[in-house]
Amino acid sequence: MKILVAIKQVPERDAQISIAADGRWIDESDLSYTINEPDAYALEEALQLKEKNGGEVVVLCAGPERVTSTLREALAKGADRAIHIEADDLGERDTLGIAQLLADAARAESPDLILTGLQSDDLGLGQTGVVLAELLGIPHATIIMQVEVTTAGLKVKRELEDGWFQYVEMPLPALLTIQSGGNKLRYATLMGIKKAKTKETKTVQAAPATAAQAITLERVYLPEKQKKTEILTGTPAEVAAKLVEKLKFEVRAI
Amino acid sequence: MTAALIPGIHLSATLAEPAHFSGLEKISLLIGIAISLVLFFWRFGPILRTIFRSKKDNDFSLHPIRRRLWDFVWEVLCQGKVIRQRPLPGLAHAFVFWGFLAFALVSLNHIANAVGLGFLNPASDLGTFYFFFAAAWALLVAVSITALFVRRFFVRPIWLGEKVSYESGVIAFLIFLLMVSYLGAFFVDASGTAVKVLWWTHTLTLLVFLPLIPHTKHLHLVISPFTVFLKRDGFSRIPPLSGDEDFGLVSGKDVTQLISLQVYSCVECGRCTEHCPASNTGKVLNPKEIILGTRSYLNEFGPASETSLLTDMREVPSNNPAAKYMSMEAAFECTTCGSCEYQCPVGIQHLPIIIGLRRGATNTGAWEDTHGTKLFLALEKHGNALGLSAMERDKFIQKQAFPIFDGTQEYCLWLGCMGGYDPKGREIIADFARVMQYLGTTFGVLKKEKCTGDPARRLGNDLVFQTMAEFGLKAFETAKVQKIVAICPHCVRTISNDWREYGIAPEIEHHSEFMARHKARLPKQDSGESIVYHDPCYLGRYRDVYEEPREIVSLAGELVEAPRSHERSFCCGAGGGLAFLGEESGERVSHVRAAELAGTGAQIVGTACPFCNTMFRDALSAMGEAPPQLLDIAQLTARALPASEMRTGEQ
């Protein structure tokens, strides 16, 4: 089985984010990058499927030169090949634009299964995988906890709300967006890094962005902190009732 | 220059030597010698071949030759380690050894006599002196070997192994016989048959003894002087990996010449196991068995084998009880406290071997451990062993108002994972910072700091270790740091020693050394409290710092020594990355040590390592009512500083 894993490189979780001078994106100059967490789980799932069923794992990532470090790490953890779609203008492309880049590369590979994280740590749109499946004309399932290969195709476990799960059977080829935490991640080893040196990374140039983007980014800003104090008055019972109401509907903490 | 005849009948005054040897006797002797030598090399040859065919130690250098000579004189000739670590049996062993040296000439002369080449005339002044000198040694050897025999077969200390070693009994008997047959010659007439009987007894004993040497652990007689001279320079020195195919000790082909030489030198005395915190608390790990396991592996598979060293990954006959000692479980129970390597009398360096086995398992991904993986991912992702967000460190620095190092300050204060993230470690750092402020020493902290890679290093993850070391070296270089001070002996050791593989770090010292240097300006406290000081492994055995922290403790109260202290200190259980691994099997190392410290009756347990501190915090609180107070030496000092210097150490 040939599995393609679409991964994204995102700023490290602890990074001190600041806004770029034009207010349209974050300042990337002093940032460290890492693999998007749900994508790390997608990669892990792919590696485990390969270990169980054999086949090949190809990792795919779009972005500037710096994303090759994330691709190398994926190779070190056990992916067989990597494809780098070189593009310096991802910030100017919307979800559809990026999914188109990925779809072009995926078509050339014609994989049996495409895995990707359910969403990204930076933008968190949760759209790319779904749009990619649509562009390729293959079925997809989202928020996947478990994948099992069957004779007919796949049986997957989806996470629904409120502790509910859904089991879905689907044919191949297909696309799954993987939830974090379904598996235990592995650590990169020295042997893996050494082996990764001999593995192939293919670089393809991104097709130019189409002029008309469905979504345009207007402003990026850090969450604005608010401090508001309100004294509730009345009998203890009244105060308690008001407090519950505020916690429920205003703060939405309970 | 001939074997002179003895004219007198002064039986007890001179050594009797046989006057004449028949042609048959001479031929028998030569045949005997030939057989003995053949049998000796029958076994010794293959051993030498195994050692020479092992992989070269690419980092070996004879360089500090003075240190090597000194080790040879002290450890081999003076038997310093043998005596120091086990005084009575050590002294008995030393007498046997020195007796052998004194006997070398006598034995040569003894054999030479038979072919008319004797060179020591018992009647000459020199001869009289030397034979009496040797006789005195023979007496000492005979008494010592008897005592050692009694110890081994009747007292039976458990460290010598559960199985009685009969070969040792035979060897002891042969040595005894050699001495008695020599001494006997002082009491017989030179012309009788008794002297011949004694001569042949002595000779045959020698000829039987020789081939037994390479077939038994008495091989150490021949090779351990070389082992001591050639051992790797530096304590717990982990050699660099060479080339793209080297991941540590995976199989026989990774075993280096030094390791081969060392494992064949093992005399099975069990000192390593006697002091091992894992062996003492019911774990599988037994350092002696790791050495013997490696030796059996080399005997069975040879130094070019691709068969896995660890028994988890090769087929082992089910009736082989020693297999468990070469398991991954055993290798990962080591706290790297170094007490095994520290006191090995034949120059075996256990840590490069144990850590080498871990490297082989971790670098290839064969070691799958939930806690270990979590630790490595935390280091990869967050750069600290506690797995907390790096922002937590920033917040702590802000709260403490620690200045950022900018090149104007004298010291860079290294926080480490414990000092930067752990609540108790933060108290220690905050208190040490107060001491520095009180002394008027300027310092700053790095804006960004990652773990030194110590736990990854000891658990055999060279990838993470290298990443951490390179990050740290660059951070020091960018900030133009000249001098570093740290509260954690693990950080000090790793930065000053292990990082050398990737570059030279600025000079670093432990806060005990810093404070001891300034002790004249630190307040002397009349607390009257008794404080028992615990030597951290990485400060004591690893860095030879024993007195500095004691000087600080003595400023704060009355110093009490634990039963096991200084270089004999017993580990807290945290080292070697074990602080981050899961529940121990058997008794907890930290509980054993904490009970020992509390058992001194001291009011305070004084520590000098944040890891020891955190281990004892848990262990002491589990001990129930009124455990002693637990304070780092920085806290012991800071509590006496004037109030104006007070800044809250509470985190």
Interface residues (C-beta under 8 A of the other chain):
Chain A: E12 R13 D14 Q16 T34 K184 L185 R186 Y187 A188 T189 L190 M191 G192 I193 K194 K197
Chain B: L241 D244 F247 T362 N363 T364 G365 T370 G372 T373 F376 L377 E380 K381 H382 S389 A390 M391 N461 D462 L463 V464
